[in-house]
Structures are given as structure tokens and as C-alpha cells.
Amino acid sequence: MRPLIVYSSRTGNTRRVARAMAESLGADCLSVDHVTEQHLAQRRLIGLGSGIYWARTDDKILELARKIPSNCQTFLFITSGLRFTTMVNYYKNLLSKTLRKKDVRQVKVWHCPGFDKYPMFKWMGISKSRPDQRDLAEARRFALKMGKQSSPHPA
């Protein structure tokens, strides 16, 4: 079955990254609001993406992580206006911990700045014009690498 990319995007930044990744992987791409447990069944690889909103990932992504079948591999991708690696690492670790409890193998994490569109931060231009074409090209390369790492190895 094709890989699956699931994202939560309030500003469009994470959606753009998710679509770029899905395109390069030949994956299905769905908003977290449209994913059912049927979508998760029999997937070999699932990518989970969220923006950081008020110093948090979307709770729906965490909730979905608890439903991923244990025979699946995952990768995470995060967009955020501010480039605080501490914050990104905290949510990466929270998602990773949730996946480990289910014995889901997490492959890697990818982070990209995204234009912060909250009115005060938008005015400040935090990460303006991001993700840009270079970010999306990097997202495509990352997704392809994740697809290769999840491929079954010949015996």
C-alpha cells in the first residue's frame, strides 16, 4: 500500500510541505481532520506533520499517533515561525514517546521554518516567505530518503 502523509496546517505552511513530500513519495496526503483508522491500516510508512501553534503541535496529530498500527514506520515533520530548536525538540520527543509506547518505529524528524501568520508575528515578518522553494525541495529529498529506508530489504 502507498505511504501516507498526514498533516495539520492552520496557515498552509505544513500543508505545502506535506504535499511536496507526498508528491515525491507517490503517497496519499490527507489533513488530520479527514483521516480514519481505515486510512492507517496496512501502511508501511506514515509521515506526520504539524505546525507549532502557541508553542504546541496540534493535539490532533498526537491523538492520531496513538492510533498508528505497530507494524508501521513513521517520520515526523514540523514547521514553525520561530526557529527555537528546544521547542521543536520538545514536540519531536513528545511525538516520539507516543509512538514508542505503541512500538511504532520512528525513522527521522525534519523541521522547516514557516511564515508565522498570527497578526503580531505576521507584522514582524517572522520566517517570511518560508517554506520557500529550497525548503520544499529539501522536503522532497527527505521524504524520498524516508521511503527508501522503509522499503523492505530483499532476502
MARBA-3410 file (N, C-alpha, C, O; in Angstrom, 1 decimal):
155
0.8,-1.2,0.0,0.0,0.0,0.0,0.9,1.2,0.0,2.0,1.2,0.6 ~ 0.4,2.3,-0.6,1.2,3.5,-0.7,1.4,4.1,0.6,0.6,3.9,1.6 ~ 2.5,4.9,0.8,2.7,5.6,2.0,1.6,6.7,2.2,0.9,7.0,1.3 ~ 1.5,7.1,3.5,0.5,8.1,3.8,1.2,9.3,4.5,2.0,9.1,5.4 ~ 0.8,10.5,4.1,1.3,11.7,4.7,0.1,12.4,5.4,-0.9,12.6,4.7
0.1,12.6,6.7,-1.0,13.2,7.4,-0.4,14.5,8.0,0.7,14.5,8.6 ~ -1.2,15.6,7.9,-0.7,16.9,8.4,-1.8,17.7,9.0,-3.0,17.5,8.8 ~ -1.4,18.6,9.9,-2.2,19.6,10.5,-1.6,20.9,10.1,-0.5,21.2,10.4 ~ -2.4,21.8,9.4,-1.9,23.1,9.0,-2.9,24.1,9.1,-4.0,24.1,8.4 ~ -2.7,25.1,10.0,-3.6,26.2,10.1,-3.3,27.4,9.2,-4.1,28.2,9.0
-2.0,27.4,8.8,-1.6,28.6,8.0,-1.3,28.2,6.5,-1.1,29.1,5.7 ~ -1.2,26.9,6.2,-0.9,26.5,4.9,0.6,26.1,4.7,0.9,25.4,3.8 ~ 1.4,26.4,5.7,2.8,26.1,5.6,3.1,24.6,5.6,3.7,24.0,4.7 ~ 2.5,23.9,6.6,2.7,22.5,6.7,2.0,21.7,5.6,2.5,20.7,5.2 ~ 0.9,22.2,5.2,0.2,21.6,4.0,1.1,21.6,2.8,1.1,20.6,2.1
1.8,22.7,2.5,2.6,22.8,1.4,3.8,21.8,1.5,4.1,21.2,0.5 ~ 4.3,21.7,2.6,5.4,20.7,2.8,4.9,19.3,2.7,5.5,18.5,2.0 ~ 3.7,19.0,3.2,3.1,17.7,3.1,2.9,17.3,1.7,3.2,16.2,1.3 ~ 2.3,18.2,0.9,2.1,17.9,-0.5,3.3,17.7,-1.3,3.4,16.8,-2.1 ~ 4.4,18.5,-1.0,5.7,18.2,-1.7,6.2,16.9,-1.3,6.7,16.1,-2.2
6.1,16.5,-0.1,6.6,15.1,0.4,5.8,14.0,-0.3,6.3,13.1,-0.8 ~ 4.5,14.2,-0.3,3.6,13.2,-0.9,3.9,13.0,-2.4,3.9,11.9,-2.9 ~ 4.1,14.1,-3.0,4.3,14.1,-4.5,5.6,13.3,-4.8,5.6,12.5,-5.7 ~ 6.7,13.5,-4.0,7.9,12.8,-4.2,7.9,11.4,-3.9,8.6,10.5,-4.5 ~ 7.0,11.0,-2.9,6.9,9.6,-2.5,5.8,8.8,-3.2,5.8,7.6,-3.1
5.0,9.5,-3.9,3.8,8.9,-4.5,2.9,8.4,-3.4,2.2,7.4,-3.5 ~ 2.7,9.3,-2.4,2.0,8.9,-1.2,0.6,9.6,-1.2,0.3,10.6,-1.9 ~ -0.3,9.0,-0.5,-1.6,9.7,-0.2,-1.3,10.8,0.8,-0.5,10.6,1.7 ~ -2.1,11.9,0.7,-1.8,13.0,1.5,-3.2,13.5,2.0,-4.1,13.9,1.3 ~ -3.3,13.5,3.4,-4.6,13.9,4.0,-4.4,14.8,5.2,-3.4,14.7,5.9
-5.4,15.7,5.3,-5.4,16.5,6.6,-5.8,15.6,7.7,-6.6,14.6,7.5 ~ -5.3,15.9,8.9,-5.6,15.0,10.1,-7.1,15.0,10.3,-7.6,14.0,10.9 ~ -7.8,16.0,9.9,-9.3,16.1,10.1,-10.0,15.0,9.2,-11.2,14.7,9.5 ~ -9.4,14.5,8.2,-10.0,13.6,7.3,-9.5,12.1,7.4,-10.0,11.2,6.7 ~ -8.6,11.9,8.4,-8.0,10.5,8.5,-8.9,9.6,9.4,-9.3,10.1,10.5
-9.1,8.4,8.9,-9.8,7.4,9.7,-8.8,6.3,10.0,-7.7,6.2,9.4 ~ -9.2,5.4,10.9,-8.3,4.3,11.2,-8.1,3.4,10.0,-7.1,2.7,9.8 ~ -9.1,3.4,9.1,-9.0,2.6,7.8,-7.9,3.2,7.0,-7.2,2.4,6.3 ~ -7.7,4.5,7.0,-6.6,5.1,6.2,-5.2,4.6,6.8,-4.2,4.5,6.0 ~ -5.1,4.3,8.0,-3.9,3.9,8.7,-3.5,2.4,8.5,-2.4,2.0,8.5
-4.6,1.6,8.3,-4.4,0.2,8.2,-3.5,-0.2,7.0,-3.6,0.3,5.9 ~ -2.6,-1.2,7.3,-1.7,-1.8,6.3,-0.8,-0.8,5.6,-0.2,-1.1,4.5 ~ -0.5,0.3,6.2,0.5,1.2,5.7,1.9,0.8,6.2,2.0,0.4,7.4 ~ 2.8,0.8,5.4,4.2,0.5,5.7,4.9,1.8,6.3,5.8,1.7,7.1 ~ 4.5,3.0,5.7,5.1,4.2,6.1,4.1,5.3,6.2,3.3,5.5,5.3
4.2,6.1,7.3,3.3,7.2,7.6,4.1,8.4,8.0,4.9,8.3,9.0 ~ 3.9,9.5,7.4,4.6,10.8,7.8,3.5,11.6,8.5,2.4,11.8,8.1 ~ 3.9,12.2,9.7,3.1,13.0,10.5,3.6,14.4,10.5,4.8,14.6,10.9 ~ 2.8,15.4,10.2,3.3,16.8,10.2,2.4,17.7,10.9,1.2,17.6,10.8 ~ 3.0,18.7,11.6,2.2,19.7,12.3,3.0,21.0,12.3,4.3,21.0,12.3
2.3,22.1,12.3,2.9,23.4,12.7,3.0,23.5,14.2,2.4,22.7,14.9 ~ 3.8,24.4,14.6,3.8,24.7,16.1,3.0,26.0,16.3,3.2,27.0,15.7 ~ 1.9,25.8,17.1,1.0,26.9,17.3,1.0,27.2,18.8,0.7,26.4,19.7 ~ 1.4,28.5,19.1,1.5,28.9,20.5,2.3,27.9,21.3,1.8,27.4,22.4 ~ 3.4,27.5,20.8,4.4,26.7,21.4,3.9,25.2,21.6,4.4,24.5,22.5
3.0,24.8,20.7,2.5,23.4,20.8,2.2,22.9,19.4,1.9,23.6,18.4 ~ 2.3,21.5,19.2,1.9,20.9,18.0,0.3,20.8,18.1,-0.2,20.9,19.2 ~ -0.3,20.5,17.0,-1.7,20.3,17.1,-2.0,19.0,17.8,-1.4,17.9,17.5 ~ -2.9,19.0,18.8,-3.3,17.9,19.6,-3.8,16.7,18.7,-3.7,15.6,19.1 ~ -4.4,17.1,17.6,-5.0,16.0,16.7,-3.9,15.1,16.2,-4.1,13.9,16.0
-2.7,15.6,16.0,-1.6,14.8,15.5,-1.1,13.9,16.6,-0.9,12.7,16.3 ~ -1.0,14.4,17.8,-0.7,13.5,18.9,-1.7,12.4,19.1,-1.4,11.2,19.4 ~ -3.0,12.7,19.0,-4.1,11.8,19.1,-4.0,10.7,18.0,-4.2,9.5,18.3 ~ -3.7,11.1,16.8,-3.6,10.2,15.7,-2.4,9.3,15.9,-2.4,8.1,15.5 ~ -1.3,9.8,16.4,-0.1,9.0,16.7,-0.4,7.8,17.5,0.2,6.7,17.4
-1.4,7.9,18.4,-1.8,6.8,19.3,-2.5,5.7,18.6,-2.7,4.7,19.1 ~ -3.0,6.0,17.4,-3.8,5.1,16.6,-3.0,4.4,15.5,-3.5,3.5,14.8 ~ -1.7,4.7,15.3,-0.9,4.1,14.2,-0.6,2.7,14.6,-0.2,2.4,15.7 ~ -0.8,1.8,13.6,-0.5,0.4,13.9,0.9,0.1,14.2,1.8,0.8,13.7 ~ 1.2,-0.9,15.0,2.6,-1.1,15.4,3.5,-1.6,14.3,4.7,-1.6,14.5
3.0,-2.1,13.3,3.8,-2.7,12.2,4.3,-1.6,11.2,4.8,-1.9,10.1 ~ 4.1,-0.4,11.5,4.3,0.8,10.6,5.6,1.5,11.0,6.0,1.5,12.2 ~ 6.2,2.1,10.0,7.3,3.1,10.3,6.8,4.5,10.1,5.9,4.7,9.3 ~ 7.3,5.4,10.8,6.9,6.8,10.7,8.0,7.8,10.6,9.2,7.4,10.9 ~ 7.7,8.9,10.1,8.6,10.1,10.2,7.8,11.3,10.5,6.6,11.3,10.3
8.5,12.3,11.1,7.8,13.5,11.6,8.3,14.7,10.8,9.5,14.7,10.4 ~ 7.4,15.6,10.6,7.9,16.9,10.0,7.2,18.0,10.7,6.0,17.9,10.9 ~ 7.9,19.1,11.0,7.3,20.2,11.8,7.7,21.5,11.1,8.8,21.7,10.6 ~ 6.8,22.4,11.1,7.0,23.8,10.6,6.8,24.7,11.8,5.9,24.5,12.6 ~ 7.6,25.8,11.9,7.4,26.8,13.0,7.9,28.1,12.5,8.9,28.2,11.8
7.2,29.2,13.0,7.7,30.5,12.7,9.0,30.8,13.4,10.0,31.3,12.7 ~ 9.1,30.5,14.6,10.3,30.7,15.4,11.2,29.5,15.2,10.7,28.4,15.2 ~ 12.5,29.7,15.2,13.4,28.6,14.9,14.0,28.1,16.2,15.2,27.7,16.2 ~ 13.3,28.0,17.3,13.8,27.5,18.6,13.9,26.0,18.5,12.9,25.3,18.6 ~ 15.1,25.5,18.4,15.3,24.1,18.3,14.8,23.4,19.6,14.4,22.2,19.6
14.9,24.1,20.8,14.4,23.5,22.0,13.0,23.1,21.9,12.5,22.1,22.3 ~ 12.2,24.1,21.4,10.7,23.8,21.3,10.4,22.7,20.3,9.6,21.8,20.5 ~ 11.1,22.7,19.1,10.9,21.7,18.1,11.3,20.3,18.7,10.6,19.4,18.5 ~ 12.4,20.3,19.4,12.9,19.0,20.0,11.9,18.5,21.1,11.7,17.3,21.2 ~ 11.3,19.4,21.8,10.3,19.0,22.8,9.2,18.3,22.2,8.8,17.2,22.6
8.6,18.9,21.1,7.5,18.2,20.5,7.9,17.0,19.7,7.1,16.0,19.6 ~ 9.0,17.0,19.1,9.6,15.8,18.4,9.6,14.7,19.5,9.2,13.6,19.2 ~ 10.2,15.0,20.7,10.3,14.0,21.7,8.9,13.5,22.2,8.8,12.3,22.5 ~ 8.0,14.4,22.3,6.6,14.1,22.8,6.0,13.1,21.8,5.4,12.1,22.1 ~ 6.1,13.4,20.5,5.5,12.6,19.4,6.3,11.2,19.4,5.7,10.2,19.3
7.6,11.3,19.5,8.4,10.1,19.5,8.0,9.2,20.7,7.9,7.9,20.5 ~ 7.8,9.7,21.9,7.5,8.9,23.0,6.1,8.3,22.8,5.9,7.1,23.2 ~ 5.2,9.0,22.3,3.8,8.5,22.0,3.9,7.3,21.0,3.3,6.3,21.2 ~ 4.8,7.4,20.0,4.9,6.3,19.0,5.7,5.1,19.6,5.3,4.0,19.3 ~ 6.7,5.4,20.4,7.4,4.3,21.1,6.5,3.4,22.0,6.6,2.2,22.1
5.5,4.1,22.6,4.6,3.3,23.5,3.8,2.3,22.7,3.4,1.3,23.2 ~ 3.6,2.6,21.4,2.9,1.7,20.5,3.8,0.8,19.8,3.3,0.0,18.9 ~ 5.1,0.8,20.0,6.1,0.0,19.3,6.1,0.4,17.8,6.3,-0.5,16.9 ~ 5.8,1.6,17.5,5.9,2.1,16.1,7.3,2.7,15.9,7.8,3.4,16.7 ~ 8.0,2.2,14.9,9.3,2.7,14.6,9.3,4.1,14.0,8.7,4.3,12.9
10.0,5.0,14.6,10.1,6.3,14.1,11.5,6.4,13.4,12.5,6.1,13.9 ~ 11.4,6.9,12.1,12.6,6.9,11.3,13.4,8.2,11.6,14.5,8.1,12.1 ~ 12.9,9.4,11.3,13.6,10.7,11.5,12.6,11.8,11.6,11.4,11.6,11.5 ~ 13.1,13.0,11.9,12.3,14.2,12.1,12.9,15.3,11.2,14.2,15.4,11.1 ~ 12.1,16.0,10.5,12.5,17.1,9.7,11.8,18.4,10.1,10.6,18.4,10.4
12.5,19.5,10.2,11.9,20.8,10.6,12.2,21.9,9.5,13.3,21.9,8.9 ~ 11.2,22.7,9.4,11.4,23.8,8.4,10.7,25.1,9.0,9.7,25.0,9.6 ~ 11.3,26.3,8.8,10.7,27.5,9.2,9.4,27.7,8.4,9.4,27.3,7.2 ~ 8.4,28.3,9.0,7.2,28.6,8.2,6.8,30.1,8.6,6.9,30.4,9.8 ~ 6.3,30.8,7.7,5.9,32.2,7.9,4.8,32.2,9.0,3.7,31.6,8.8
5.0,32.9,10.1,4.1,33.0,11.2,3.0,34.0,10.8,3.3,35.2,10.7 ~ 1.8,33.6,10.7,0.7,34.4,10.2,-0.2,35.0,11.3,-1.2,35.6,11.1 ~ 0.2,34.7,12.6,-0.5,35.3,13.7,-0.3,36.8,13.5,0.9,37.2,13.3 ~ -1.3,37.7,13.7,-1.2,39.1,13.3,0.0,39.8,13.8,0.7,40.5,13.1 ~ 0.4,39.7,15.1,1.5,40.4,15.6,2.8,39.8,15.0,3.7,40.6,14.6
2.9,38.5,14.8,4.1,38.0,14.3,4.2,38.2,12.7,5.3,38.3,12.2 ~ 3.0,38.2,12.1,3.0,38.5,10.7,3.5,39.8,10.4,4.3,40.0,9.5 ~ 3.2,40.8,11.2,3.7,42.2,11.1,5.2,42.2,11.3,5.9,43.0,10.6 ~ 5.7,41.3,12.1,7.1,41.3,12.4,7.9,40.5,11.2,9.1,40.6,11.1 ~ 7.1,39.8,10.4,7.7,39.1,9.3,8.5,37.9,9.7,9.5,37.6,9.0
8.2,37.2,10.8,8.9,36.1,11.2,8.8,34.9,10.2,7.8,34.5,9.8 ~ 10.0,34.5,9.7,10.1,33.5,8.7,9.3,33.8,7.4,8.7,32.9,6.8 ~ 9.3,35.0,7.1,8.6,35.5,5.9,9.0,34.7,4.7,10.2,34.5,4.5 ~ 8.1,34.3,3.8,8.3,33.6,2.6,8.8,32.2,2.8,9.3,31.6,1.8 ~ 8.6,31.6,4.0,9.0,30.3,4.2,7.8,29.4,4.4,6.8,30.0,5.0
7.7,28.2,4.0,8.7,27.5,3.3,8.9,28.0,1.9,7.9,28.3,1.2 ~ 10.1,28.1,1.4,10.4,28.6,0.1,10.7,27.3,-0.8,10.6,26.2,-0.4 ~ 11.0,27.6,-2.0,11.3,26.5,-3.0,12.4,25.6,-2.5,12.4,24.4,-2.8 ~ 13.4,26.2,-1.9,14.5,25.4,-1.4,14.1,24.5,-0.3,14.4,23.3,-0.2 ~ 13.2,25.0,0.6,12.7,24.2,1.7,11.9,23.0,1.1,12.0,21.9,1.6
11.0,23.3,0.1,10.2,22.3,-0.5,11.0,21.2,-1.2,10.7,20.0,-1.1 ~ 12.1,21.6,-1.8,13.0,20.7,-2.5,13.7,19.8,-1.4,13.8,18.6,-1.6 ~ 14.1,20.4,-0.3,14.7,19.6,0.8,13.6,18.6,1.4,14.0,17.5,1.7 ~ 12.4,19.1,1.5,11.3,18.2,2.0,11.1,17.0,1.1,10.9,15.9,1.5 ~ 11.2,17.3,-0.2,11.0,16.1,-1.2,12.2,15.1,-1.0,11.9,13.9,-1.0
13.4,15.7,-0.9,14.6,14.8,-0.7,14.5,14.0,0.6,14.7,12.8,0.6 ~ 14.0,14.6,1.6,13.9,14.0,2.9,12.8,12.8,2.8,13.1,11.7,3.3 ~ 11.7,13.1,2.2,10.6,12.1,2.0,11.1,10.9,1.2,10.8,9.8,1.6 ~ 11.9,11.2,0.1,12.4,10.1,-0.7,13.3,9.2,0.2,13.3,8.0,0.1 ~ 14.2,9.9,1.0,15.1,9.1,1.8,14.3,8.2,2.8,14.7,7.1,3.1
13.2,8.8,3.4,12.4,8.0,4.3,11.7,6.8,3.6,11.6,5.8,4.2 ~ 11.3,7.1,2.4,10.7,6.0,1.6,11.7,4.9,1.3,11.3,3.7,1.4 ~ 12.9,5.2,1.0,14.0,4.2,0.8,14.3,3.4,2.1,14.5,2.2,2.0 ~ 14.3,4.1,3.2,14.6,3.5,4.5,13.5,2.5,4.9,13.8,1.6,5.7 ~ 12.3,2.8,4.5,11.2,2.0,4.9,10.9,0.8,4.0,10.2,-0.1,4.3
11.6,0.8,2.8,11.4,-0.3,1.8,11.8,-1.6,2.4,12.9,-1.7,3.1 ~ 11.1,-2.7,2.2,11.5,-4.0,2.6,12.8,-4.3,1.9,12.9,-4.1,0.7 ~ 13.8,-4.9,2.6,15.0,-5.3,2.0,14.9,-6.7,1.5,14.3,-7.6,2.1 ~ 15.5,-6.9,0.3,15.4,-8.3,-0.3,16.1,-9.3,0.6,17.2,-8.9,1.2 ~ 15.6,-10.5,0.6,16.2,-11.5,1.5,17.5,-12.1,0.8,18.1,-13.0,1.4
END
